[in-house]
């Protein structure tokens, strides 16, 4: 098992050449000689699509672009032939075009090597066409888990998943349309969280959500959700209507915040 971290500049040692950093794990974990490790390091650079691999082996991280540095990190992660690769926001610091190249590369390498991959990201658009299953987490807890196709067909059963889907820009929306934000702010996870961690930002919340953390249960086949009032269910519809009539949720969230966001998204007002 290996891991790719968010920022390649902080993942790589700035005072070591690229070749040395890749070869190190091969020498330590695979018992390769120095010459064998350097030869394999060059092969790995070629596999991840870095041009002139022999030249890159002698360079330092600051001499490479952000996209090339990320490819070096991927090469290091693949060096010992892992069965599981964990990619934590692997494209955060890259522009959109380079992001696609890196994600395509990871997908191709996964298929070629027959390994599994866990892709950690806040962008549902990134995982839509690249994963078999999605687990949505919030405040350190699992909110929803389903096959990728199922989750996107339903826009999610959990209010947080629904809110995340609403923040994704749509190609058919008018120019200058505002994105739909999620009201409030993420929870403080240092202390113990009572009840559902999403309750301060949820339009479907009830008093039960303030005190009881809902268990992760199967709502539909292979579709698990941790919510007392899942979206589009009778309980969810009832809870949302009650909050709209009251003007606020049991947690004190003004329902007008959702109305304002929806209006701006529909009209494109600035």
VOGU-3710 file (C-alpha; in Angstrom, 3 decimals, decimal comma):
1> xxxxxxxxxx> 0,000/0,000/0,000  1,319/3,445/-0,924  -0,005/6,998/-0,930  0,104/10,072/-3,161  -0,190/13,314/-1,201  -1,758/16,625/-2,215  1,240/18,849/-2,821  4,203/17,264/-4,626  6,515/20,144/-3,655  6,117/19,310/0,035
11> xxxxxxxxxx> 6,132/15,537/-0,616  9,508/15,604/-2,371  12,827/16,301/-0,665  14,102/19,614/-2,132  17,797/18,751/-1,611  17,755/15,285/-3,195  17,805/14,521/-6,903  14,700/12,908/-8,401  16,511/9,646/-9,161  17,714/9,247/-5,595
21> xxxxxxxxxx> 14,210/9,738/-4,205  12,690/7,069/-6,425  15,581/4,637/-5,991  15,580/4,909/-2,194  12,440/2,810/-1,668  13,635/0,249/-4,235  16,941/-0,214/-2,387  15,354/-0,410/1,064  12,213/-2,446/0,377  13,129/-4,412/-2,758
31> xxxxxxxxxx> 16,844/-5,017/-1,991  17,989/-3,554/-5,298  21,580/-2,460/-5,822  22,198/1,233/-6,461  22,612/0,721/-10,210  19,544/-1,528/-10,452  17,448/0,943/-8,481  18,468/3,863/-10,691  17,690/1,867/-13,834  14,233/1,005/-12,486
41> xxxxxxxxxx> 13,711/4,640/-11,468  14,286/5,670/-15,084  11,796/3,041/-16,260  9,220/4,315/-13,783  9,629/7,900/-14,996  9,033/6,676/-18,534  5,921/4,749/-17,426  4,383/7,870/-15,863  4,923/9,852/-19,049  7,918/12,028/-18,154
51> xxxxxxxxxx> 9,995/12,979/-21,224  13,782/12,536/-21,146  13,759/10,321/-18,025  17,559/9,994/-17,896  17,848/13,776/-17,670  15,102/14,073/-15,037  16,833/11,552/-12,759  19,637/14,094/-12,213  17,342/17,080/-11,602  15,975/18,510/-8,349
61> xxxxxxxxxx> 12,224/18,994/-7,648  12,358/22,790/-8,125  13,570/22,278/-11,693  10,339/20,543/-12,717  6,839/21,911/-13,386  3,948/21,088/-11,059  2,622/18,419/-13,403  6,001/16,709/-13,721  6,537/16,814/-9,947  3,197/15,074/-9,461
71> xxxxxxxxxx> 4,234/12,400/-11,961  7,444/11,886/-9,971  5,383/11,378/-6,801  3,276/8,821/-8,655  6,452/7,036/-9,804  7,683/6,862/-6,198  4,319/5,470/-5,083  4,407/2,778/-7,791  8,033/1,786/-7,225  7,375/-1,218/-5,001
81> xxxxxxxxxx> 4,351/-2,515/-6,938  1,561/-1,746/-4,426  -1,750/-3,590/-4,538  -3,537/-0,511/-3,156  -2,818/3,116/-4,064  -4,334/5,921/-1,965  -4,471/9,223/-3,874  -5,219/12,152/-1,575  -6,346/15,133/-3,696  -3,677/14,290/-6,319
91> xxxxxxxxxx> -4,605/17,213/-8,595  -5,245/20,027/-6,082  -2,356/22,305/-7,092  -2,629/21,688/-10,849  -4,505/23,489/-13,611  -7,522/21,819/-15,211  -5,741/20,461/-18,297  -2,919/18,899/-16,248  -5,502/17,541/-13,780  -7,121/15,481/-16,527
101> xxxxxxxxxx> -3,764/14,129/-17,713  -2,829/13,050/-14,170  -6,209/11,405/-13,531  -6,069/9,607/-16,883  -2,548/8,424/-16,048  -3,632/7,052/-12,654  -6,565/5,268/-14,268  -4,358/3,714/-16,962  -1,728/2,587/-14,435  -4,414/1,092/-12,199
111> xxxxxxxxxx> -5,715/-1,025/-15,072  -2,253/-2,036/-16,312  -1,025/-3,089/-12,870  -4,292/-4,623/-11,639  -4,217/-2,597/-8,442  -6,995/-0,968/-6,442  -7,153/2,777/-5,856  -8,815/4,974/-3,266  -9,291/8,489/-4,625  -9,821/11,123/-1,918
121> xxxxxxxxxx> -11,337/14,358/-3,233  -13,885/17,084/-2,512  -14,849/17,250/-6,191  -17,631/14,809/-7,109  -17,103/15,685/-10,772  -13,633/14,121/-10,596  -14,854/10,749/-9,331  -17,997/10,479/-11,470  -16,385/8,634/-14,356  -13,402/7,135/-12,535
131> xxxxxxxxxx> -14,732/5,112/-9,613  -16,865/2,029/-8,999  -18,145/3,128/-5,597  -18,311/6,396/-3,691  -18,193/6,965/0,050  -19,238/10,471/1,100  -17,732/11,574/4,419  -18,362/14,609/6,590  -16,843/15,492/9,943  -14,866/12,245/9,927
141> xxxxxxxxxx> -17,978/10,070/9,541  -19,478/8,181/6,631  -22,660/9,876/5,442  -23,426/7,792/2,357  -21,990/4,873/0,378  -23,236/3,633/-2,990  -22,192/2,506/-6,470  -21,131/5,575/-8,448  -23,905/5,281/-11,037  -26,558/4,891/-8,338
151> xxxxxxxxxx> -25,399/7,916/-6,363  -25,421/10,239/-9,367  -28,759/8,966/-10,674  -30,378/9,869/-7,351  -28,243/12,964/-6,612  -27,713/11,307/-3,253  -29,946/10,306/-0,364  -28,004/12,262/2,236  -28,571/16,048/2,418  -24,808/16,625/2,303
161> xxxxxxxxxx> -24,477/14,635/-0,935  -27,400/16,580/-2,412  -25,702/19,835/-1,401  -22,379/18,755/-2,941  -24,097/17,885/-6,217  -25,753/21,311/-6,260  -22,340/23,030/-6,064  -21,079/21,382/-9,284  -21,171/23,884/-12,199  -23,554/22,830/-14,968
171> xxxxxxxxxx> -22,628/23,381/-18,614  -26,164/24,479/-19,536  -26,460/27,245/-16,903  -26,374/30,895/-18,068  -23,164/32,908/-17,952  -22,324/34,525/-14,573  -24,576/32,104/-12,686  -23,494/31,834/-9,076  -22,615/28,455/-7,648  -24,969/27,201/-4,938
181> xxxxxxxxxx> -23,051/27,342/-1,632  -23,673/25,184/1,426  -24,675/27,525/4,293  -22,610/27,509/7,474  -19,148/26,094/8,047  -17,600/22,652/8,658  -17,681/21,292/12,219  -14,853/21,403/14,715  -13,737/17,779/14,883  -11,291/18,157/17,767
191> xxxxxxxxxx> -13,968/17,635/20,413  -16,791/15,103/20,560  -19,636/15,770/18,123  -23,133/15,237/19,469  -25,729/14,127/16,972  -25,276/14,390/13,226  -22,239/16,528/12,285  -24,119/18,033/9,314  -27,150/19,184/11,339  -26,097/22,889/11,611
201> xxxxxxxxxx> -26,136/23,150/7,782  -29,020/20,788/6,943  -32,476/21,835/5,714  -33,887/18,357/6,492  -32,909/18,334/10,166  -35,229/17,556/13,067  -34,716/17,705/16,817  -33,614/14,057/16,736  -30,651/15,009/14,545  -29,336/17,327/17,276
211> xxxxxxxxxx> -28,858/14,507/19,770  -28,669/11,193/17,906  -26,132/10,272/15,256  -28,047/8,206/12,681  -26,552/4,771/11,939  -25,292/3,885/8,475  -28,044/1,601/7,149  -29,008/0,203/3,753  -31,810/2,349/2,351  -31,798/0,625/-1,029
221> xxxxxxxxxx> -29,813/-2,266/-2,512  -26,084/-1,509/-1,973  -27,022/2,082/-1,088  -26,191/2,991/2,516  -27,052/6,301/4,160  -26,654/7,729/7,666  -29,634/10,076/7,926  -32,857/10,229/9,934  -34,606/12,021/7,065  -33,076/10,993/3,717
231> xxxxxxxxxx> -33,704/13,169/0,666  -36,867/12,350/-1,366  -38,210/9,966/1,279  -41,479/10,658/3,150  -39,461/11,489/6,273  -37,216/13,874/4,361  -40,086/15,645/2,607  -41,955/16,034/5,896  -38,888/17,409/7,731  -38,075/19,926/4,985
241> xxxxxxxxxx> -41,685/21,172/4,771  -41,813/21,582/8,558  -38,616/23,644/8,521  -39,892/25,786/5,633  -43,109/26,484/7,504  -41,187/27,361/10,661  -38,714/29,503/8,731  -35,724/27,829/10,365  -34,330/24,428/11,282  -34,121/23,046/14,841
251> xxxxxxxxxx> -30,418/23,968/14,741  -31,339/27,616/14,074  -30,452/27,772/10,379  -32,575/30,309/8,494  -34,333/28,549/5,590  -34,144/31,792/3,580  -30,451/31,071/3,017  -31,463/28,129/0,826  -34,119/30,185/-0,972  -31,598/32,954/-1,752
261> xxxxxxxxxx> -29,081/30,451/-3,120  -31,726/28,733/-5,248  -32,956/32,033/-6,671  -29,455/33,174/-7,576  -28,715/29,826/-9,217  -31,901/29,977/-11,291  -31,641/33,613/-12,384  -27,894/34,058/-12,530  -28,155/37,294/-10,543  -24,976/38,773/-9,115
//
